[in-house]
């Protein structure tokens, strides 16, 4: 066994969890998302809706709570490494997250436009591909908000410790009671913040050494509480067994998130911490660590493009006469590993082409204040970019200016709106981080565009138009307040009081 020298700030365990988590997401999607090509029609079926017996597997395979936990740790370490500079932290994190995503959006917008105007031999294939390509965006949209809030939530962690995730968990339970039992269904959307921010907050306890100090006994207790909670909810309180959304089910644990995901978070973190010591030992070996570091540098590219590998495999295999047995039959189980294996080289090729856009900015600390003007523009930019990503997650990339659009929580979206939200968000964030003189102007411009787009009602229902009016008005008022209000004397640094030699 050969030991490998690495920078002290790297945490091998976190790097492995990140790689393993994305791998589980990729292979899980490939395994359960089944495509049937029948004549000129293409349809996708989720195997979980056909085979209920495999739904308990999601108690291990639904790893998104673990990914937010990893994100919380990484964001805490990133802030500490930059001496708490909010500006440096946000620039680094936003560039890492949004640049590969922007390339992905650009490619699919071109493909979607081609599908709309060209006479293709199999238009339904590209149409279906463009519809589902952005499904991973829901995670990116919510995680973007978590990153934007990280400086504030880390301050809350340092001051209030366990009270913060406890309050979020209690909030998630209260929202469940009101939305599921009280007939206030739309209120469930609040749990997108409570549930996922609670998982993100848990990462701070690993960053400051609390979870490590708890040892294996603490990990087992945490896992046991999580497992007991999930068993109770699914056995006595009518919660679905599946921890991912299953088409056709009346309720879901993920859309919107339920308190069941809070217990899943405890379960998964407890399991991970219980096996941490042997994994740390294993990662001292040269070969495993080399594989982990190589994959870790491309996890976002892998996550973004793995759905496209499904479409490519279908386009290659099915015209050659590859069998399409019914889901759940013996023949289907035998052929499923072959189908999944066929997607690996396709994804490897996509990563080889687009992995170069997954950049990791340097860790220099940027000077300058992060006061009212920057904060206003950054908040508006993060909000607008989050709406862009979540919007693409439900609209896909077809029918750029569809007047009907797609509806989420009463709000109507289409790809053109998503593009505008993304451009406005990018402008506002760039102004906040790099062009102080443009900061207020960008926020004001974004506000007026939001307002103007609401008045045109392009692809919007009345609820969406009203939301744009409110968002635009708030942005304009915020920009004017930043012009005439006092500047925050803070330099944007966050004093780190955590002593731990781990890193992102």
Secondary structure, DSSP 4 states (H G I P E B T S, - for coil): -------TT--HHHHHHHHHHHHHHHHHHHHHEEEEEETTEEEEEEHHHH-GGGGGGHHHH--HHHHHHHHHHHHHHHHHHTTT-HHHHHHHHHHHHHHHHHHHHHHHHHHHHHHHHS--TTHHHHHHHHHHTTTTHHHHHHHHHHHHHHHHHHHHHHHHTHHHHHHHHHHHHHHHIIIIISS-GGGGGGHHHHHHHHHHHHHHHHHTTHHHHHHHHHHHHHHHHHHHHHHHHHHHS---S-SS--TT-S--SBTTB-HHHHHHHHHHHHHHHHTHHHHHHHTTSHHHHHHHHHHHTTHHHHHHHHHHHHHHHHHHHGGGT---PPTTSHHHHHHHHHHHHHHHHHHHHHHHHHGGG------PPP-S---HHHHHHHHHHHHHHHHHHHHHHHHTTSSTT-SS-EEETTEEE-HHHHHHHHHHHHHHHHHHHH-HHHHHHHHHHHHHHHHHHHHHTTT--HHHHHHHHHHHHHHHHHHHHHHHSPPP---S------------
